[in-house]
Amino acid sequence: MCFLGRIAPPKGTHLAVEIAKKSGIPLKIAGDIQPIYKNYWETQVQPQVDGKFIEYVGELGMEDKNALLGNSMALLFPIQWDEPFGLVMIEAMSCGTPVLALPGGSVEEIVKEGIGGYVRQSVDELAKCAKELKIPAKETRRYMEENFSVQRMVKDYLELYSQLASRDIQPSGEEESMVA
């Protein structure tokens, strides 16, 4: 499995380590360690990194990030705050990799249960999901394409613009007085 993101308490890196240990599935951690979170890294995450079962691979460029996501059985996303979007979840699903996440912010809007991954309420529940994970990569990728691809976004914008352009817009009394 993998964790990709800032190494920070709100991102739940320490919980990703816990999920890996409880599931018995190795974890690769990728991301930057900002100075403000150096103590968090040194006290809660780094002591768990053994280079074998729990591995820190550092910050990654696009090619290495795609390889990490594409070769992982799941992305762990144990978020501890209301994530506004969570692009890394989309990136994982575009590689056919399901997301195992805790709820928060947009998570439940992005992860379709049983196809894009699973959203659970606890580390224990996510560890259980990891052990039983059987979502085909093609299904996860197809779900992402249908819901989050550039083609989908363009199609939706064109439909919206078409609807707006075809409206018979009549000015309200307030607008007429502003023009006069």
N, C-alpha and C positions, 0 to 999 in steps of 0.2 A: 504494500500500500504506500501511498505518499501523502505528504502534507506540503503544500506550496503556498507561501505567503509570508508576510512579515512575521518574524519570530517575536510575538507579543502576547500578553495575557488575553486581550480581547479576541485574538484570533484562535486561542485555545491550543497552542502547540503542545503544552504539557498534557492536555487531554488526548491529543492524537497519540502521544507516547503511551498513555494509559490504555487506550483502545487497542493499540498494537500488542501490548503485553497481555491484556486480558483475552485477546483473540488468538494469540500465538502466531500472528502473521507479521513478518518483518516490515519495517517502516523506513522510508527515505524521507528526510526533511530537507526542503529547499526553501531558501528565502534569506532576506537580509536581516541583520541584527543591528538595529538602530541604537545609537548611544544611550538613549533614554531607557531602553529595555535590556541593557547589558547585564544588569544584576539579575533580572528574570532569567536570561539565558544561562548565566553562570550558576544560579542556584536551583532552578527548576527543570531546565531542559538538558544542558550540557552534561550533568552528572549521569544522565540516562543513556547518553550516546556512547555506544561501545564499538562503533565502526563495522559491526556485523549485523546484529538484529535491529538496532536503532542506529541509523547512519545519517550524518549531516553532510549534504553535498554542496552547500554554499548557495550563492546566488547563481542563477542560470540564465543564459541567453535563450532566445526563442527556440533554436534548434534543440538544445538540451532539455528545455522545458517540455517541448512536445514529445521528446523521447521518454522523459520521465513519466509524463501523463499517459502516453500510449502504451507503455510497458507496465503500468501499475494495474492491479486488479480493482483498485478503488482510490478515489481521492477522499481523504478525511477532512471534513470541514466542521470542526467542533466549535463553532463561533460562539462568542460570549457577549455579543452585543447585537443590536438591530442593524445588521449589514444592509446598506442601501441597495446593493445589486449583487456583488460577488462574481465578478467576471471569471475568476478561476473555475467556478463551477461550470460555466459554459465552455471554457477551454477544455476541461476534462471530458465533458460529454462529447465535444467535437472529436476527441480522440477515441471515442467509444468507451470511455472509462466512467462508470457510475460514481455518484457522489454519496458518501455516508455523512450525514450532517445532523447537528443539533438545530432546533428551530431558532429563528431570530431574523427579523426584518424580511428580506425578500426570499429567504431560503425556501419556504413552502410554495412560493409562486414559481420558482425556477425548477425545483426537483420534483418530477412527476413520480409518485410512488410506484415502485416496482419496475420502472422503465429508465428514468433518469437517475435512480438510486433510491435511498431511503432517508427519511427524516424521523429521528427518534428523540425521546425526551431525556435519555441518559447515556452515559458512557457504556454501561453494561449492555444496554439494548443495542447500541451500535456495534459493540464487540460481537454480540450474537449474530447480528446481520452480516458482519464481515465473514464469519465462519460459514454462513449459509448462502453467501452471495452467488447467484446464478443468473445474472442478467446478461443476455447476449450483447456483445459490443455493437452489432448492427442495429439493434433496437434502440440503444442509447444514442447512437449517432443519428439515426433517423428522427428520433424525437427532437434532438437539438436542431437539426436542419429544418424541421417543420415549424419550430417555434422561435428560434433565435438566430437564424441565418440572415445574412445581408439580403438575400432574395426575399425572405419573408418580410423583413422590415420595409424594403422598397415597395413590395406589393401592397402592404398595409397603408403606407404613406400615399401611394397613388390612389387607392380606394378612398381614403379620407379627403384628399384634394379634389377628387372627382365629385364626391358628395357635396363638399363646400362650394365648388364652382357651379353646381347645378341648382343650388338653392335660390329661390326667389327672395332676395333680401330686401325688405322694405324698411326704410329708416323710421325710427320711432319719433315721436313728437320732440323729444329732447335733442335728437340729432338734427332735425330740421331747423330748430331754433338756433343751434350752434352755427349752421351754415348761413342762415339769413342775416 
